[in-house]
Amino acid sequence: MSLNLKELLEEDNRRESTVERTDDVIRSFKIKKYDEELIIRNLSRFYSPEDSPLILEILKRLEIYLKYMDSKDVKKIYDDIETSIHKNHDEYKIKFNTFTNPRISGRNYVKIYSLSLNGRNILHEQEIKLYKSSGTSRDLINPIVNIWLPFIGIDQLETRVIKPEDIHLVIISKILENSEITAELKRQLDILLSNANIFLKYKRFMNDIYAICSFLIKDNDTKDIIESKSPLVDETYSKKLSEALRLLASPPIHLKPTGFSTTTPSISQKAIELNFTSELIKRREEKQKAKLNGGYYEKYIKYKNKYMQLKYKN
């Protein structure tokens, strides 16, 4: 392969070595045990004997990262972004609105209208939508609570958030569960591997743009929430996802509009504009330190974490 898989894994090892882990055993416990020898044999039909075990290791890590990214992963990613802003004296400008959708109770969504770095547009007409995580859907000692994560749409039948990592997890699952590697599955796996360095680094954020947007709006007080029933969905991704799942013979995902307005907000719904510089981040940190913690929800998460530690202690 053109990718140096060994270097890719070594880089991930260096990155992970800087994160203090308390629940690796728990995260690994959630992943099924696979017949690795059989998987390697299947992969060796298409890849070299040297690359096949490395591909398997990458897929195992991605399964954990894309399913069970935790608050320590988020902190590492946010810290790297903040360090870069301080080091390079960067200035970000972001424009967005927060929406609510009655189809999924308690969920707020954000649509990003523009993102610039030092006066240069870096959004490139991407469709950026983020939803706020609750931290309750995955049993982790360090859950991700109130973090903005990327999403694509809403599953019409299951009323759940469809996330950009979903298709990659389908591919990983099929490989690890010893499905026959068809030409289409091989093609999708090649695409996955070509982006593996980004996915290993940014995990459920998927790439730097999503991560930066999430970081910039993380402390924004979402008082001006727009209730909108106008349809909006990333049509290009929807078609790619549906086609890929059809070719992979997976259960279809029924995408449903997310409830965003497709037009620029009216004057009464003016988009929020935020500027971020190194100095502003320092002030934001001081403000956060001065805040009192300990609301009912935070207490619930604290006691849940203690329960999870006792549950997996043995």
C-alpha positions in Angstrom: 0.0 0.0 0.0 1.0 3.6 -0.5 0.2 4.3 3.2 2.9 3.5 5.7 0.7 1.7 8.1 3.4 1.0 10.6 4.2 4.7 10.9 0.5 5.5 11.2 0.2 3.2 14.2 3.4 4.5 15.8 2.1 8.0 15.5 -1.2 7.0 17.2 0.8 5.3 20.0 2.7 8.5 20.6 -0.5 10.5 20.7 -2.3 8.1 23.0 0.7 7.9 25.3 -0.1 11.5 26.3 -3.6 10.7 27.5 -4.0 9.3 31.0 -6.4 6.3 30.7 -8.6 4.8 33.4 -11.1 2.9 31.3 -9.2 1.2 28.5 -10.2 -2.2 29.9 -13.8 -1.1 29.9 -13.6 0.2 26.3 -11.9 -3.0 25.2 -14.5 -5.1 27.1 -17.2 -3.6 24.9 -15.6 -4.8 21.7 -16.3 -8.3 20.6 -13.6 -10.9 20.4 -12.7 -11.8 16.8 -11.0 -14.6 15.0 -8.0 -12.6 14.1 -6.2 -15.4 12.2 -9.2 -15.7 9.9 -9.5 -12.0 9.4 -5.8 -11.7 8.5 -6.3 -14.5 6.0 -9.2 -12.7 4.4 -7.3 -9.5 4.2 -4.3 -11.2 2.7 -6.3 -12.0 -0.4 -6.1 -8.3 -1.2 -3.2 -6.9 0.9 0.4 -8.1 1.6 1.1 -10.4 4.5 3.0 -7.6 6.2 0.1 -5.1 5.8 -2.8 -7.4 6.8 -2.1 -7.6 10.6 -1.5 -3.8 10.6 -4.8 -3.2 8.9 -6.5 -5.4 11.5 -5.0 -3.4 14.3 -6.1 -0.1 12.7 -9.7 -1.4 12.3 -9.7 -2.6 16.0 -8.6 0.9 17.2 -11.0 2.7 14.9 -13.9 0.6 16.3 -13.0 1.7 19.8 -12.3 5.4 18.8 -15.4 5.8 16.7 -17.7 4.2 19.2 -16.2 5.0 22.6 -14.4 8.4 22.4 -14.5 9.7 25.9 -14.0 13.0 27.7 -10.2 12.5 27.9 -10.1 12.1 24.2 -12.1 15.3 23.8 -9.8 17.2 26.1 -6.7 16.0 24.2 -8.2 17.2 20.9 -9.4 20.5 22.3 -6.0 21.1 24.0 -4.2 20.5 20.7 -6.4 23.1 19.0 -5.9 25.6 21.8 -2.2 25.1 21.8 -2.1 25.7 18.0 -4.1 29.0 18.5 -1.7 30.2 21.1 1.4 29.2 19.2 0.4 30.6 15.9 -1.5 33.6 17.2 -4.5 32.5 15.1 -7.8 34.2 14.9 -11.0 32.2 14.1 -14.3 33.7 13.2 -17.4 31.5 13.3 -21.0 32.2 12.5 -23.8 29.8 13.5 -27.3 29.3 14.9 -28.7 26.9 17.5 -31.8 25.0 16.6 -34.2 22.6 18.4 -36.1 19.8 16.9 -39.2 18.2 18.4 -38.5 14.8 16.7 -35.7 14.1 19.3 -36.6 15.6 22.7 -33.9 17.4 24.6 -31.5 17.7 21.6 -30.1 21.0 20.4 -28.4 21.3 17.0 -26.1 23.8 15.5 -25.6 24.8 11.9 -22.3 26.5 11.0 -22.7 29.2 8.3 -19.1 30.3 8.0 -15.7 29.6 9.5 -12.6 31.6 8.8 -9.0 31.3 10.0 -6.9 34.6 9.9 -9.4 36.0 7.3 -9.3 32.9 5.1 -12.5 30.8 4.6 -11.8 27.2 5.6 -15.3 25.8 5.4 -15.2 25.5 1.6 -19.0 25.2 1.4 -19.0 22.1 3.6 -22.3 21.3 5.3 -21.5 21.5 9.0 -24.1 20.4 11.5 -23.4 19.5 15.2 -25.6 18.0 17.9 -25.1 18.2 21.6 -24.2 14.9 23.3 -25.9 13.8 26.4 -23.2 11.5 27.7 -25.8 8.8 28.7 -25.9 6.6 25.7 -22.6 4.8 26.2 -21.4 3.4 29.5 -18.1 5.0 30.1 -16.3 6.2 33.2 -15.5 9.4 31.4 -18.6 10.1 29.2 -18.7 13.0 26.8 -21.3 15.4 28.2 -22.6 18.5 26.4 -20.0 18.2 23.6 -20.9 19.3 20.1 -20.5 16.3 17.7 -21.1 16.1 13.9 -24.2 14.6 12.5 -25.9 14.1 9.1 -29.6 13.6 9.7 -32.2 11.7 11.7 -33.3 8.1 11.2 -37.0 8.2 10.3 -37.8 4.8 11.8 -35.6 4.8 14.9 -35.7 8.6 15.5 -32.0 8.6 16.2 -29.1 10.8 15.1 -27.2 9.6 12.0 -23.5 10.3 12.4 -20.8 10.5 9.7 -18.9 7.6 11.4 -21.9 5.2 10.9 -20.8 4.0 7.4 -17.2 3.4 8.6 -18.4 1.4 11.5 -20.5 -0.8 9.2 -17.4 -1.4 7.0 -15.3 -2.2 10.1 -17.9 -4.5 11.5 -18.2 -6.5 8.3 -14.4 -7.0 8.0 -14.0 -8.0 11.7 -17.0 -10.3 11.6 -15.4 -12.2 8.7 -17.9 -11.2 6.0 -16.8 -12.0 2.5 -14.6 -9.2 1.2 -16.4 -8.2 -2.0 -15.1 -5.7 -4.5 -17.3 -3.0 -3.1 -16.3 -3.7 0.5 -12.6 -3.6 -0.6 -13.2 -0.3 -2.3 -14.9 1.1 0.9 -12.1 -0.3 3.0 -9.4 1.4 0.9 -11.3 4.8 1.3 -11.4 4.2 5.1 -7.7 3.4 5.3 -6.8 6.4 3.2 -8.4 8.6 5.9 -7.3 6.4 8.8 -4.7 8.9 10.1 -7.4 11.6 10.4 -9.9 9.3 12.0 -7.4 8.0 14.5 -6.5 11.5 15.5 -10.0 13.1 15.6 -12.1 10.0 16.5 -15.8 10.9 16.6 -15.1 14.4 15.4 -13.9 12.8 12.2 -11.7 15.7 11.0 -10.2 19.0 12.1 -13.0 21.2 10.8 -15.7 19.5 12.9 -13.3 19.5 15.9 -12.5 23.2 15.6 -16.2 24.1 15.2 -17.0 22.1 18.3 -14.2 23.7 20.3 -15.1 27.2 19.3 -18.8 27.0 20.3 -18.3 24.7 23.3 -18.9 27.4 26.0 -21.5 29.5 24.1 -24.6 30.2 26.1 -27.4 28.9 23.8 -30.2 31.2 24.9 -31.4 32.1 21.4 -32.6 28.7 20.2 -34.6 28.7 17.0 -37.4 26.1 16.6 -37.5 25.3 12.9 -39.4 22.7 10.9 -38.0 23.5 7.5 -36.2 20.5 6.0 -32.5 20.3 5.5 -30.3 17.3 5.0 -26.9 16.7 3.3 -28.2 15.2 0.1 -24.8 14.2 -1.2 -23.9 12.3 1.9 -27.3 10.7 2.1 -27.0 9.3 -1.4 -23.5 8.0 -0.7 -24.5 6.4 2.6 -27.7 4.8 1.1 -25.8 3.5 -1.9 -22.9 2.2 0.2 -25.2 0.4 2.6 -27.1 -1.1 -0.4 -23.9 -2.4 -2.0 -22.7 -3.7 1.3 -26.1 -5.4 1.9 -26.6 -3.7 5.2 -30.0 -2.7 6.8 -30.9 0.7 5.2 -30.9 3.9 7.2 -34.0 6.0 6.5 -32.8 9.6 6.6 -35.1 12.3 7.6 -34.8 16.1 7.4 -33.2 17.5 10.6 -35.5 20.5 11.0 -33.0 23.2 10.1 -34.0 26.2 8.0 -32.4 26.1 4.6 -32.2 29.9 4.3 -30.1 32.5 6.0 -31.8 33.5 9.4 -34.1 36.4 9.3 -33.3 39.6 11.2 -35.1 38.2 14.3 -33.0 35.1 14.0 -29.7 36.6 13.3 -26.8 34.2 13.4 -24.4 34.4 16.3 -20.9 35.6 15.4 -17.9 34.7 17.6 -14.3 35.8 17.3 -11.5 33.7 18.9 -8.0 34.8 19.6 -5.3 33.6 22.0 -6.2 36.4 24.4 -9.9 35.7 24.3 -9.3 32.1 25.0 -7.3 33.0 28.1 -10.2 35.2 29.3 -12.7 32.4 28.6 -10.6 29.9 30.7 -10.5 32.4 33.6 -14.3 32.8 33.4 -14.8 29.1 33.4 -12.6 28.6 36.4 -14.6 31.2 38.3 -17.9 29.4 37.6 -19.5 27.2 40.2 -20.0 23.6 39.2 -22.3 21.0 40.7 -25.7 21.2 39.0 -28.1 18.2 39.3 -27.0 16.8 36.0 -23.3 17.1 36.8 -24.0 15.3 40.1 -25.8 12.5 38.2 -22.9 12.0 35.9 -20.5 12.0 38.9 -22.4 9.2 40.6 -22.9 7.3 37.4 -19.1 7.4 36.9 -18.6 6.0 40.4 -21.1 3.2 39.6 -19.2 2.3 36.4 -15.9 2.1 38.2 -17.4 -0.3 40.7 -19.2 -2.3 38.0 -16.0 -3.0 36.0 -13.6 -3.1 39.0 -13.5 -6.9 38.9 
